[in-house]
């Protein structure tokens, strides 16, 4: 993973980038990771090519963080709606196992979502554990001011 430029960003944003980088680099089987705001905007990405839009199968790599952010937002909306319909309370984690990979989505306290795309042979319990660590460490710092700074840094990178 190529580390994104964090020059000029607050200590909290740099720490979030560091936590995200560690999740990707230290957990076996993780392809990419993204954090999506409660309104569906990507706040953090492990993929340096995350800004490349895919149109008609062209552009960025399949499974990039931009694609993952879209998927995570959709899965989050679907599962939150299902939980409301079933009086199931809050959604903590969702996992989609596919033949060629897995997608994990975990709620963050402010309504944001953490999404991970992993290999099909990953250890799901290890990924869930590290996601919970990230959520525990990052959840309390995702203030409205920090989310605004993250959005601005994503926009300026374009």
C-alpha positions in Angstrom: 0.0 0.0 0.0 1.3 3.4 -0.9 0.7 5.8 2.1 -1.5 8.8 1.2 0.0 12.2 1.8 -1.0 13.4 5.2 0.9 16.7 5.0 -1.0 19.6 6.6 -3.6 17.3 8.2 -4.4 17.2 11.9 -2.9 14.7 14.2 -6.2 12.9 14.5 -6.5 12.5 10.7 -2.9 11.3 10.5 -3.6 8.7 13.3 -6.7 7.4 11.4 -4.6 7.0 8.2 -2.0 5.2 10.3 -4.6 2.9 11.8 -6.1 2.1 8.4 -2.6 1.4 6.9 -1.9 -1.0 9.8 -5.2 -2.8 9.3 -4.3 -3.5 5.6 -0.6 -4.3 6.2 -0.8 -6.4 9.3 -3.9 -8.5 8.8 -3.4 -11.4 6.4 -5.9 -11.6 3.5 -7.1 -8.0 3.5 -7.2 -6.4 0.0 -8.6 -3.0 0.8 -10.3 -1.0 3.5 -12.6 2.0 3.5 -14.5 4.2 6.0 -17.7 5.6 4.7 -19.7 8.4 6.4 -23.3 7.9 7.4 -24.4 9.7 4.3 -22.4 7.4 2.0 -19.3 9.5 1.3 -15.9 7.9 1.5 -13.8 9.4 4.3 -10.7 7.1 4.3 -9.3 4.7 1.8 -6.4 2.2 1.8 -6.3 2.3 -2.0 -4.1 5.0 -3.5 -6.1 4.7 -6.7 -9.4 5.3 -4.9 -10.2 8.4 -6.9 -10.2 6.7 -10.3 -13.8 6.4 -11.4 -14.9 3.3 -13.1 -17.1 3.8 -16.1 -18.3 0.9 -18.2 -15.6 -1.4 -16.7 -12.8 1.1 -17.5 -10.6 2.9 -15.0 -9.6 1.8 -11.6 -9.0 -1.8 -10.5 -11.9 -4.1 -9.7 -12.4 -4.2 -6.0 -10.8 -0.8 -5.4 -11.7 1.2 -2.3 -14.1 3.4 -4.4 -16.1 0.3 -5.4 -15.8 -1.0 -1.8 -17.2 2.3 -0.5 -20.2 2.0 -2.7 -20.8 -1.6 -1.7 -20.3 -0.8 2.0 -22.8 2.1 1.8 -25.4 -0.1 0.1 -24.9 -3.1 2.5 -25.1 -0.7 5.4 -28.4 0.8 4.2 -29.9 -2.6 3.5 -29.0 -4.1 6.8 -30.1 -1.1 8.8 -33.5 -1.2 7.0 -33.8 -4.9 7.6 -33.0 -4.5 11.3 -35.7 -1.9 11.6 -38.3 -4.1 9.9 -37.4 -7.0 12.1 -37.1 -5.0 15.3 -33.6 -6.3 15.5 -31.9 -3.2 17.1 -28.7 -1.8 15.8 -26.5 -3.6 13.2 -23.1 -4.4 14.5 -21.5 -6.3 11.7 -22.3 -7.8 8.3 -20.3 -10.3 6.4 -20.8 -11.4 2.8 -18.8 -14.6 1.8 -18.3 -15.1 -1.9 -16.5 -17.7 -3.9 -13.6 -15.3 -4.6 -13.6 -13.1 -1.6 -15.4 -11.7 1.4 -16.7 -8.3 2.4 -17.1 -7.2 6.0 -19.0 -4.2 7.2 -18.9 -2.9 10.8 -20.7 0.0 12.3 -18.8 2.9 13.9 -20.4 4.8 16.7 -21.2 8.0 14.7 -23.1 6.1 12.0 -20.1 5.7 9.8 -19.1 2.3 8.5 -15.9 0.4 8.2 -15.6 -1.9 5.2 -13.0 -4.6 4.4 -12.5 -6.6 1.2 -10.6 -9.8 1.9 -9.5 -13.0 0.2 -11.7 -16.0 0.3 -9.3 -18.0 2.5 -9.0 -15.2 5.1 -9.5 -15.9 8.8 -12.8 -14.2 9.4 -12.4 -14.1 13.1 -9.0 -12.3 12.8 -10.4 -9.7 10.4 -13.5 -9.2 12.7 -11.2 -8.7 15.7 -9.0 -6.2 14.0 -12.0 -4.3 12.6 -13.4 -4.1 16.2 -10.0 -2.7 17.3 -10.1 -0.1 14.6 -13.7 0.9 15.5 -12.8 1.1 19.1 -9.8 3.3 18.5 -11.4 5.5 15.7 -15.0 5.7 16.7 -14.6 8.3 19.5 -12.5 10.6 17.3 -14.8 10.8 14.3 -16.3 14.1 15.3 -18.2 16.3 12.8 -15.1 18.5 12.5 -12.9 15.5 11.8 -15.3 14.1 9.2 -15.3 17.5 7.5 -11.5 17.5 7.4 -11.5 14.0 6.0 -14.0 15.0 3.3 -11.9 18.1 2.3 -8.7 16.0 2.1 -10.4 13.5 -0.2 -11.8 16.3 -2.4 -8.4 18.1 -2.6 -6.7 14.8 -3.6 -8.9 14.8 -6.7 
